Amino acid sequence: MSQTRKIVIGVTGASGTIYAIDLMKKLQEIANVETHVVFSAWAKKNLQLETKLSLTDIKDLADYFYSDSDLGATIASGSFLTDGMIIVPASMKTVASIAVGIGDNLISRAADVTLKEQRKLIMVPRETPLNTIHLENMTKLSRMGVQMIPPIPAFYNQPQTIQDLVDHQTMKELDALGIKNDIGGRWEGI
Ligand SMILES: Cc1cc2nc3c(=O)[nH]c(=O)nc-3n(C[C@H](O)[C@H](O)[C@H](O)COP(=O)(O)O)c2cc1C
C-alpha cells in the first residue's frame, strides 16, 4: 500500500476561489491523499462573493481544516511532515508576506515552514495588472524554488465552459504536486 501524501492548501482572498474548490474536489477523489486546508478571512469573503458554497461545504471537502489565526496548528511546525503546499489563489498580500518571511498567520507561516524545510511550494498568484513589487516578490520566491502557476488559460484544447478552463488549471497544479491525473486537455501534438 502506498504512503498517504499530506498536501497543505492555503486559500487567500484573491479572486478565483473556484480554483481552490476544484483542486479540493479532485484531491478528494484521489486515493492516499490527505488535505490540510486553511482559508484566510478574505478567502472566506470571496467564497461568499464568487460561489454558492458555504464554509461547511468547504470543510466537507477537506480532511483537516484550520483557522488562519491558528498558529498552534500542526502545519505551523516543520516537525509535522508534509509533501508540500499550494496556495491557490494567492493574493499579492500573501505573496509579499511570504517573500519577506512574515509568518503572522497560518498560511504565511506554513509557507515559511515549507520553504525552510525545502519542501515543494506552489503558488497560483492572481492579480492583474502586476506592478513591480508583485513581480519582484514572485521573482524572489521563484529563485528559491517556488513554482508559480498563475491561472492563465490555454486555448489550444478548445475550452467550451468555465469548468474546462478550471480543469486545465487544476491539471497543471496536480502535475506540479506530482499527482497523476487524467483530467485531459493536454497538448497532443499537431
Ligand atoms: C472581491 C475581491 C477580489 C480580490 N481579488 C484580488 C486579487 O485577485 N488579487 C489580489 O492580490 N488581491 C485581491 N483582493 C484583495 C485581497 O483580498 C486583500 O489584499 C487581502 O488583504 C488579502 O489577504 P489574504 O492574503 O490574507 O487573504 C481582492 C479582494 C476582494 C474583496
The ligand as a Tripos MOL2 file, in Angstrom:
@<TRIPOS>MOLECULE
LIG
   31    33     1     0     0
SMALL
NO_CHARGES

@<TRIPOS>ATOM
      1 C1        -13.7180   40.5940   -4.3490 C.3       1 LIG1
      2 C2        -12.2540   40.7400   -4.0640 C.ar      1 LIG1
      3 C3        -11.3530   40.3140   -5.0080 C.ar      1 LIG1
      4 C4         -9.9650   40.4430   -4.7840 C.ar      1 LIG1
      5 N1         -9.1070   39.9820   -5.7330 N.ar      1 LIG1
      6 C5         -7.7800   40.0610   -5.5120 C.ar      1 LIG1
      7 C6         -6.8880   39.5060   -6.4650 C.ar      1 LIG1
      8 O1         -7.2720   38.9550   -7.4980 O.2       1 LIG1
      9 N2         -5.5660   39.5590   -6.1850 N.ar      1 LIG1
     10 C7         -5.0690   40.1310   -5.0330 C.ar      1 LIG1
     11 O2         -3.8680   40.1360   -4.8480 O.2       1 LIG1
     12 N3         -5.9330   40.6800   -4.1150 N.ar      1 LIG1
     13 C8         -7.2560   40.6410   -4.3140 C.ar      1 LIG1
     14 N4         -8.1270   41.1420   -3.3820 N.ar      1 LIG1
     15 C9         -7.5680   41.8040   -2.1860 C.3       1 LIG1
     16 C10        -7.2100   40.8260   -1.0840 C.3       1 LIG1
     17 O3         -8.3560   40.1170   -0.6480 O.3       1 LIG1
     18 C11        -6.5730   41.6180    0.0810 C.3       1 LIG1
     19 O4         -5.3100   42.1280   -0.3020 O.3       1 LIG1
     20 C12        -6.4310   40.7910    1.3460 C.3       1 LIG1
     21 O5         -5.7480   41.5710    2.3080 O.3       1 LIG1
     22 C13        -5.6710   39.5150    1.1030 C.3       1 LIG1
     23 O6         -5.4630   38.8980    2.3550 O.3       1 LIG1
     24 P1         -5.1170   37.3400    2.4330 P.3       1 LIG1
     25 O7         -3.9560   37.1130    1.5090 O.co2     1 LIG1
     26 O8         -4.7490   37.1190    3.8590 O.co2     1 LIG1
     27 O9         -6.3250   36.5920    2.0430 O.co2     1 LIG1
     28 C14        -9.4940   41.0210   -3.5880 C.ar      1 LIG1
     29 C15       -10.4330   41.4570   -2.6300 C.ar      1 LIG1
     30 C16       -11.7870   41.3080   -2.8680 C.ar      1 LIG1
     31 C17       -12.7620   41.7690   -1.8190 C.3       1 LIG1
@<TRIPOS>BOND
     1     1     2 1
     2     2     3 ar
     3     2    30 ar
     4     3     4 ar
     5     4     5 ar
     6     4    28 ar
     7     5     6 ar
     8     6     7 ar
     9     6    13 1
    10     7     8 2
    11     7     9 ar
    12     9    10 ar
    13    10    11 2
    14    10    12 ar
    15    12    13 ar
    16    13    14 ar
    17    14    15 1
    18    14    28 ar
    19    15    16 1
    20    16    17 1
    21    16    18 1
    22    18    19 1
    23    18    20 1
    24    20    21 1
    25    20    22 1
    26    22    23 1
    27    23    24 1
    28    24    25 2
    29    24    26 1
    30    24    27 1
    31    28    29 ar
    32    29    30 ar
    33    30    31 1
@<TRIPOS>SUBSTRUCTURE
     1 LIG1         1 GROUP 0 **** ****
